[in-house]
Amino acid sequence: MLIERVPVPDPDEYGRPRNRFRMVAWCLPPGNAARRAREVFRDQLVKLPLDPDVLDELEIVVSELVTNATRYAPGPYEFRLLYDHGLPVRAEVVDAGAGTTLIDHLLHRPLPVSERIDDLELGGRGLRIVAELTHGRCGTYWTRLCGTGQLGTGVWFDVPAQQHHS
């Protein structure tokens, strides 16, 4: 199911629209949420002038975030894209969980200096991948699910404005 919110322009004191962003949300089926989110993401971004390697890396980020949501938080689950002047600028995965503080810690903790890759198996490896592939342009916040209005956790990352390199 697709849910679209288009804000009503609220002009500032000079008559310019104050709210220029548009958000589109897709409800994710619990059984194949990660696959559905990757499909939506690629369909929405494939026409942009992004380097194909960057698009592949961001698809991994989407997969990690949705997998974490479905593994550790209750549903429902949503994938959202925030658009600015018609271009996607931020992607979000939203669930009905209450993990903002822990997720924020795992996203922004310093990478331990370790010679043993096994140390990363202790937890938070997926979020470390998210932080690395987004160059730290990621975070979490409390939000409401578009489909149900439930309070939940949104984990976001910025979509870079990068040009193709041919």
Backbone bond lengths (Angstrom), bond angles and torsions (degrees), N, CA, C in turn:
res aa  C-N    CA-C-N  psi(-1)  N-CA   C-N-CA  omega(-1)  CA-C   N-CA-C  phi
1 M - - - 1.429 - - 1.526 108.86 -
2 L 1.300 116.98 137.94 1.455 123.99 179.97 1.526 108.47 -106.50
3 I 1.325 115.42 131.70 1.460 121.64 177.69 1.512 106.47 -122.24
4 E 1.301 117.43 127.67 1.454 119.64 -178.84 1.520 109.78 -123.95
5 R 1.321 114.51 130.56 1.460 120.40 175.59 1.510 108.32 -114.73
6 V 1.301 115.45 119.98 1.452 120.47 176.17 1.522 106.48 -115.06
7 P 1.334 116.65 111.34 1.453 118.65 -176.93 1.525 112.09 -67.47
8 V 1.312 115.08 144.07 1.454 120.90 175.08 1.526 107.08 -74.58
9 P 1.331 117.56 127.10 1.461 118.50 -179.06 1.529 111.07 -58.45
10 D 1.291 115.03 132.14 1.458 122.70 178.97 1.524 106.26 -116.97
11 P 1.330 118.22 98.16 1.459 118.82 -173.65 1.526 112.44 -65.91
12 D 1.342 114.19 144.07 1.459 119.07 174.67 1.529 109.00 -81.52
13 E 1.307 116.72 -170.72 1.461 119.94 -175.87 1.524 112.81 -64.72
14 Y 1.350 117.67 -16.26 1.462 121.14 179.49 1.524 112.29 -102.18
15 G 1.327 117.24 4.98 1.454 121.11 178.70 1.515 115.08 85.93
16 R 1.363 117.76 3.32 1.461 121.01 177.63 1.522 109.33 -81.89
17 P 1.338 117.78 146.74 1.465 118.89 176.95 1.519 110.65 -63.53
18 R 1.310 115.84 129.79 1.461 121.69 -179.15 1.526 110.38 -81.93
19 N 1.309 116.85 -32.73 1.459 121.65 -174.26 1.522 108.70 -116.19
20 R 1.325 117.89 93.88 1.448 121.72 -173.89 1.514 113.34 -99.39
21 F 1.317 118.61 0.54 1.458 122.05 -175.75 1.523 111.48 -91.55
22 R 1.331 114.92 151.60 1.459 122.19 175.42 1.516 107.02 -128.27
23 M 1.320 116.30 136.73 1.455 120.49 178.92 1.518 109.10 -117.94
24 V 1.329 115.17 136.24 1.459 121.63 175.06 1.519 106.79 -121.71
25 A 1.339 116.42 134.08 1.468 121.36 -178.12 1.522 109.94 -125.18
26 W 1.334 115.08 140.96 1.456 122.14 176.05 1.519 107.90 -117.91
27 C 1.323 117.11 129.42 1.466 121.13 173.66 1.528 107.35 -73.93
28 L 1.322 116.12 135.86 1.460 121.23 -177.17 1.519 110.72 -106.01
29 P 1.323 117.68 128.44 1.462 120.45 177.14 1.527 110.17 -70.77
30 P 1.328 118.53 133.11 1.469 120.73 -175.95 1.529 114.19 -56.36
31 G 1.316 118.85 -35.72 1.460 121.40 -175.72 1.516 114.81 -69.58
32 N 1.315 117.84 -32.68 1.467 120.37 -179.33 1.533 110.63 -139.25
33 A 1.317 115.85 43.76 1.466 121.96 -176.09 1.522 112.40 -61.71
34 A 1.325 117.63 -44.46 1.466 120.37 -177.31 1.528 110.99 -64.81
35 R 1.308 116.57 -43.87 1.471 119.80 179.51 1.524 110.58 -62.96
36 R 1.332 116.57 -44.17 1.471 120.44 179.70 1.529 111.06 -62.79
37 A 1.316 117.90 -43.47 1.467 121.10 -179.75 1.534 110.74 -63.92
38 R 1.323 117.67 -41.49 1.471 120.71 177.69 1.525 110.91 -62.03
39 E 1.342 116.50 -42.80 1.470 120.56 179.10 1.525 110.82 -61.05
40 V 1.318 116.37 -47.85 1.467 121.24 179.68 1.528 109.69 -60.40
41 F 1.331 116.38 -47.77 1.458 121.28 -178.05 1.527 110.83 -57.82
42 R 1.322 115.88 -50.79 1.471 119.83 -178.25 1.527 110.21 -63.34
43 D 1.332 118.02 -44.22 1.473 120.92 179.27 1.529 111.83 -58.28
44 Q 1.316 116.88 -38.61 1.456 121.50 -177.17 1.527 113.03 -78.46
45 L 1.329 117.60 -28.88 1.463 119.91 -173.71 1.524 115.32 -108.01
46 V 1.322 118.46 -9.68 1.465 120.86 -173.90 1.530 111.93 -62.20
47 K 1.313 118.81 -27.81 1.466 121.11 -177.67 1.526 112.86 -86.25
48 L 1.319 117.32 -4.48 1.461 120.96 -179.90 1.521 110.98 -78.94
49 P 1.328 116.82 157.07 1.469 119.43 178.44 1.528 112.09 -79.79
50 L 1.344 115.56 54.52 1.466 120.70 177.10 1.517 109.76 -96.77
51 D 1.304 115.87 145.14 1.448 121.58 173.30 1.535 107.55 -60.35
52 P 1.327 119.10 131.97 1.467 120.68 -178.68 1.530 113.53 -56.16
53 D 1.343 117.59 -33.65 1.464 120.20 178.31 1.526 110.89 -66.48
54 V 1.321 116.96 -37.88 1.466 121.22 177.63 1.525 109.63 -65.60
55 L 1.324 116.84 -43.28 1.463 120.64 177.86 1.532 110.67 -60.39
56 D 1.329 117.51 -42.20 1.469 121.18 177.80 1.530 110.83 -62.06
57 E 1.344 117.04 -43.40 1.466 120.43 179.44 1.529 111.50 -64.29
58 L 1.320 116.82 -40.48 1.465 119.43 -179.85 1.529 111.29 -69.87
59 E 1.310 116.54 -29.15 1.464 119.92 174.92 1.536 109.99 -66.00
60 I 1.318 117.39 -35.58 1.466 121.83 174.41 1.529 109.47 -64.08
61 V 1.331 116.93 -42.01 1.468 121.81 178.21 1.526 109.94 -59.06
62 V 1.326 117.06 -47.81 1.473 120.99 178.49 1.521 109.77 -57.21
63 S 1.311 117.04 -46.62 1.455 121.41 -178.79 1.528 111.46 -61.05
64 E 1.331 117.11 -44.56 1.472 121.03 178.98 1.528 111.06 -61.38
65 L 1.330 116.89 -45.38 1.467 119.60 -177.34 1.526 112.22 -66.02
66 V 1.323 116.39 -41.91 1.470 119.03 179.87 1.524 110.59 -69.48
67 T 1.323 117.14 -40.33 1.466 120.18 177.95 1.526 110.64 -60.86
68 N 1.325 117.34 -43.80 1.468 120.50 177.02 1.518 111.22 -61.49
69 A 1.322 116.85 -44.24 1.463 120.37 -179.09 1.527 110.96 -60.10
70 T 1.333 116.65 -48.55 1.465 119.47 -176.89 1.520 112.55 -71.73
71 R 1.330 117.13 -24.44 1.461 120.50 179.75 1.528 112.16 -81.77
72 Y 1.338 117.34 -38.16 1.461 120.29 -169.23 1.523 115.57 -114.98
73 A 1.318 118.97 -7.34 1.468 120.20 -175.82 1.520 110.55 -131.80
74 P 1.331 116.26 153.22 1.457 119.21 176.75 1.526 111.09 -74.09
75 G 1.320 115.77 154.20 1.461 121.69 175.63 1.509 110.17 -84.00
76 P 1.288 115.43 177.52 1.457 129.04 7.47 1.524 111.83 -75.44
77 Y 1.346 114.19 169.56 1.461 121.68 -177.20 1.528 108.97 -124.49
78 E 1.318 115.63 143.25 1.464 120.54 178.34 1.525 109.60 -133.73
79 F 1.316 114.75 148.17 1.458 121.91 168.92 1.517 106.43 -113.68
80 R 1.327 117.04 131.52 1.460 121.12 -176.16 1.522 110.58 -127.93
81 L 1.319 114.30 148.51 1.459 121.24 169.86 1.520 107.78 -125.10
82 L 1.312 115.49 134.43 1.453 122.61 176.66 1.523 106.99 -104.99
83 Y 1.326 115.41 125.68 1.456 121.59 -177.10 1.524 110.32 -109.01
84 D 1.327 115.63 144.38 1.456 122.98 174.21 1.525 106.70 -126.41
85 H 1.320 116.81 116.60 1.465 121.98 -177.44 1.528 111.32 53.10
86 G 1.331 116.71 40.57 1.456 122.00 175.74 1.521 115.94 84.60
87 L 1.331 118.11 -3.69 1.467 120.51 179.64 1.522 110.39 -109.40
88 P 1.335 117.70 134.29 1.468 119.29 177.25 1.523 110.35 -68.04
89 V 1.323 115.66 128.75 1.460 120.50 -177.65 1.525 112.85 -120.16
90 R 1.317 117.29 -17.07 1.459 120.51 -179.77 1.523 108.71 -150.37
91 A 1.340 115.47 141.58 1.463 122.20 174.66 1.524 107.80 -117.58
92 E 1.326 115.94 147.23 1.463 121.15 -178.47 1.521 110.22 -140.41
93 V 1.313 115.35 147.30 1.453 122.49 169.21 1.522 105.72 -118.30
94 V 1.323 116.35 128.01 1.459 121.26 -175.17 1.523 109.04 -123.10
95 D 1.339 115.26 137.98 1.458 121.17 176.04 1.522 108.27 -135.24
96 A 1.324 116.49 176.21 1.465 121.05 -178.28 1.527 112.07 -92.30
97 G 1.305 117.63 16.57 1.457 121.80 -179.23 1.521 113.09 -84.23
98 A 1.332 113.97 179.30 1.466 121.32 -177.47 1.518 110.66 -125.56
99 G 1.331 117.27 43.97 1.456 119.92 -172.25 1.511 116.47 -102.53
100 T 1.321 118.99 22.94 1.464 119.40 -173.96 1.527 113.21 -58.64
101 T 1.318 118.23 -43.88 1.466 120.53 -176.11 1.526 111.34 -65.50
102 L 1.329 117.35 -47.84 1.467 121.07 179.57 1.521 111.01 -63.99
103 I 1.324 117.57 -44.98 1.464 120.31 -179.05 1.521 110.40 -62.34
104 D 1.330 116.99 -43.87 1.459 120.30 179.30 1.529 110.65 -60.12
105 H 1.324 116.33 -41.97 1.468 120.29 177.60 1.526 111.11 -61.04
106 L 1.331 116.96 -46.83 1.459 120.77 -178.33 1.526 112.50 -66.80
107 L 1.332 116.89 -33.57 1.463 120.26 178.67 1.525 112.27 -69.70
108 H 1.323 116.53 -34.06 1.463 120.02 -170.37 1.524 114.75 -113.42
109 R 1.323 117.49 8.75 1.465 118.63 178.41 1.519 109.59 -71.83
110 P 1.320 116.57 150.00 1.469 119.12 177.17 1.523 109.98 -65.58
111 L 1.305 115.43 143.46 1.454 120.43 178.05 1.520 108.44 -72.20
112 P 1.333 117.66 123.27 1.460 119.36 -178.75 1.524 111.13 -66.47
113 V 1.320 115.15 143.26 1.452 119.75 174.83 1.528 105.85 -83.74
114 S 1.310 114.53 110.07 1.452 118.92 -174.81 1.518 109.10 -145.68
115 E 1.286 115.26 142.26 1.451 119.36 176.71 1.521 111.24 -93.09
116 R 1.316 116.67 -8.87 1.463 120.78 -177.46 1.518 110.29 -105.73
117 I 1.326 116.02 117.03 1.463 120.57 178.65 1.527 110.52 -63.98
118 D 1.351 117.74 -23.98 1.461 121.44 179.72 1.525 111.68 -59.90
119 D 1.342 117.79 -26.50 1.454 120.10 -179.94 1.525 111.66 -61.64
120 L 1.329 117.10 -28.93 1.456 120.03 179.37 1.522 111.76 -74.02
121 E 1.329 117.24 -15.67 1.462 120.88 178.67 1.521 111.89 -72.04
122 L 1.328 117.92 -11.43 1.461 121.27 -176.09 1.518 113.21 -71.66
123 G 1.302 118.46 -8.96 1.458 120.64 177.18 1.509 111.88 131.71
124 G 1.315 115.09 152.18 1.442 120.43 177.80 1.515 114.68 81.12
125 R 1.327 116.86 5.60 1.463 119.77 -177.97 1.523 111.42 -62.73
126 G 1.339 117.37 -42.44 1.464 120.69 179.67 1.514 112.06 -61.97
127 L 1.328 116.67 -40.45 1.462 119.34 178.75 1.523 111.33 -72.54
128 R 1.321 118.29 -28.97 1.466 121.12 174.24 1.529 108.98 -65.20
129 I 1.322 116.85 -40.20 1.467 121.42 176.77 1.523 109.64 -61.82
130 V 1.328 117.10 -43.92 1.467 121.53 177.94 1.523 110.30 -58.46
131 A 1.327 117.19 -48.49 1.465 121.11 -178.49 1.530 110.99 -62.32
132 E 1.321 116.89 -41.29 1.464 120.29 -178.98 1.527 111.73 -68.46
133 L 1.336 117.46 -46.72 1.462 120.25 -176.21 1.524 112.88 -71.67
134 T 1.330 117.90 -22.39 1.467 120.77 177.35 1.525 111.82 -98.16
135 H 1.318 116.66 3.14 1.477 122.53 -178.40 1.527 111.36 55.72
136 G 1.336 114.73 36.61 1.458 120.40 176.99 1.515 114.68 79.92
137 R 1.320 118.43 2.43 1.470 121.57 179.19 1.523 108.57 -88.08
138 C 1.346 114.66 67.57 1.454 121.54 -177.59 1.523 108.36 -153.38
139 G 1.307 116.20 164.62 1.452 119.67 179.57 1.519 111.00 -178.67
140 T 1.312 114.82 -169.09 1.454 120.59 -177.91 1.517 109.62 -145.25
141 Y 1.316 116.08 155.73 1.455 121.00 179.09 1.528 109.45 -160.48
142 W 1.320 115.19 162.23 1.459 120.99 174.13 1.519 108.21 -77.75
143 T 1.325 116.49 138.51 1.460 120.90 178.99 1.521 109.03 -152.57
144 R 1.287 116.43 177.05 1.465 121.88 174.74 1.519 109.05 -112.49
145 L 1.326 115.57 139.45 1.454 120.01 176.08 1.525 108.34 -68.57
146 C 1.316 116.36 135.86 1.465 120.93 -178.77 1.526 111.73 -64.91
147 G 1.321 116.26 -39.40 1.462 120.35 -174.91 1.513 114.88 -72.73
148 T 1.341 117.55 -32.63 1.465 120.27 -174.35 1.520 114.28 -121.19
149 G 1.314 117.44 -18.21 1.459 120.45 -176.12 1.518 113.80 81.23
150 Q 1.349 117.38 0.62 1.462 121.21 179.48 1.519 110.81 -65.78
151 L 1.328 116.17 145.97 1.451 121.33 172.73 1.520 108.54 -74.13
152 G 1.310 116.93 138.47 1.450 119.92 -178.79 1.514 111.64 -160.11
153 T 1.314 114.65 -167.32 1.451 122.88 -177.30 1.523 110.11 -108.35
154 G 1.313 115.65 130.86 1.455 121.63 173.11 1.515 108.93 -110.86
155 V 1.326 117.05 129.08 1.459 121.81 174.82 1.521 105.98 -114.47
156 W 1.333 116.20 124.43 1.457 121.19 -172.07 1.525 111.88 -121.25
157 F 1.326 114.42 161.29 1.461 121.87 168.06 1.519 107.67 -147.70
158 D 1.326 115.34 148.60 1.452 120.99 179.53 1.521 110.42 -83.26
159 V 1.333 115.11 140.29 1.454 121.84 174.93 1.525 106.22 -88.93
160 P 1.333 118.33 120.94 1.468 119.54 -176.44 1.529 111.78 -69.34
161 A 1.297 115.29 149.81 1.466 121.93 174.69 1.520 107.70 -94.81
162 Q 1.323 115.70 71.44 1.467 122.04 -174.33 1.526 109.47 -108.91
163 Q 1.295 116.41 143.41 1.465 122.16 -179.58 1.531 110.37 -90.36
164 H 1.352 115.01 154.36 1.466 120.51 172.59 1.519 109.82 -59.77
165 H 1.305 116.66 143.68 1.458 122.00 171.55 1.508 107.41 -113.34
166 S 1.318 116.99 107.36 1.465 119.97 -177.13 1.508 111.27 -100.16
